[in-house]
Amino acid sequence: MRTVAQIPHRAMRIIVQEWNEKYHLQFVWGPLEQTYRLPVEGSGGLEAVKAFGQRLIPEVEQVFLKMKEARATALESSDSPQNDPA
């Protein structure tokens, strides 16, 4: 996998990678990650993929917030005495 671009953002790392005839648009926020894949052919090129990534940011941020809540809930549930097999 080859990194071909990064998109600046104040809170996330946004990386565009190219591999196996696809662009991988990766959003990383702390321990959470989202990846979107687009075919290289027909994508409109790297600049179009970067613009697509910029347009995705508001939705990606909302999904990260939901992922953070789900992760916190799951971690709390695993600490609950009800789930203790003993």
C-alpha positions in Angstrom: 0.0 0.0 0.0 1.4 3.4 -1.0 0.4 6.7 0.6 -0.3 9.2 -2.1 -1.8 12.1 -0.2 -2.9 13.4 3.2 -5.9 15.8 3.8 -5.3 18.3 6.6 -7.8 18.2 9.5 -7.7 19.6 13.0 -8.7 16.4 14.8 -8.3 13.5 12.4 -5.6 12.0 10.3 -6.9 11.6 6.8 -4.8 9.5 4.4 -5.2 8.5 0.8 -3.5 5.3 -0.1 -3.4 3.4 -3.4 -3.3 -0.3 -3.5 -4.7 -3.1 -5.7 -6.2 -0.7 -8.2 -8.2 1.1 -5.5 -7.8 4.3 -3.5 -8.2 3.7 0.2 -9.5 6.9 2.0 -8.6 6.3 5.6 -9.9 8.5 8.5 -8.2 7.9 11.9 -9.4 9.4 15.2 -7.7 8.1 18.3 -8.3 4.3 18.4 -11.0 4.5 15.8 -10.7 4.2 12.0 -12.9 4.3 9.0 -11.8 3.4 5.5 -13.6 4.0 2.2 -12.4 2.4 -1.0 -12.8 3.7 -4.5 -11.6 2.2 -7.8 -8.7 4.1 -9.3 -10.3 3.8 -12.7 -13.3 6.0 -13.0 -12.6 7.9 -9.8 -11.6 11.1 -11.5 -8.1 10.9 -10.2 -6.4 11.8 -6.9 -7.8 15.4 -6.7 -11.3 14.1 -7.1 -10.7 11.5 -4.4 -9.4 14.2 -2.1 -12.4 16.4 -2.8 -14.7 13.4 -2.1 -12.9 12.9 1.3 -13.4 16.6 2.1 -17.2 16.2 1.4 -17.3 13.1 3.7 -15.8 14.8 6.7 -19.1 15.9 8.4 -20.6 12.4 8.1 -17.4 10.7 9.2 -17.3 12.9 12.3 -20.8 11.8 13.2 -20.0 8.1 12.7 -16.9 8.5 14.9 -19.1 9.9 17.7 -21.4 6.9 17.4 -18.5 4.6 17.3 -17.0 6.2 20.5 -20.4 5.8 22.3 -20.7 2.2 21.2 -17.1 1.5 22.3 -17.7 3.1 25.7 -20.9 1.2 26.2 -19.2 -2.1 25.3 -16.3 -1.4 27.7 -18.7 -0.5 30.5 -20.7 -3.7 29.9 -17.6 -5.9 30.0 -16.7 -4.5 33.5 -20.2 -5.2 34.8 -20.5 -7.9 37.6 -23.5 -9.4 35.7 -21.1 -10.6 32.9 -18.7 -12.2 35.4 -18.7 -16.0 34.6 -17.7 -16.8 38.2 
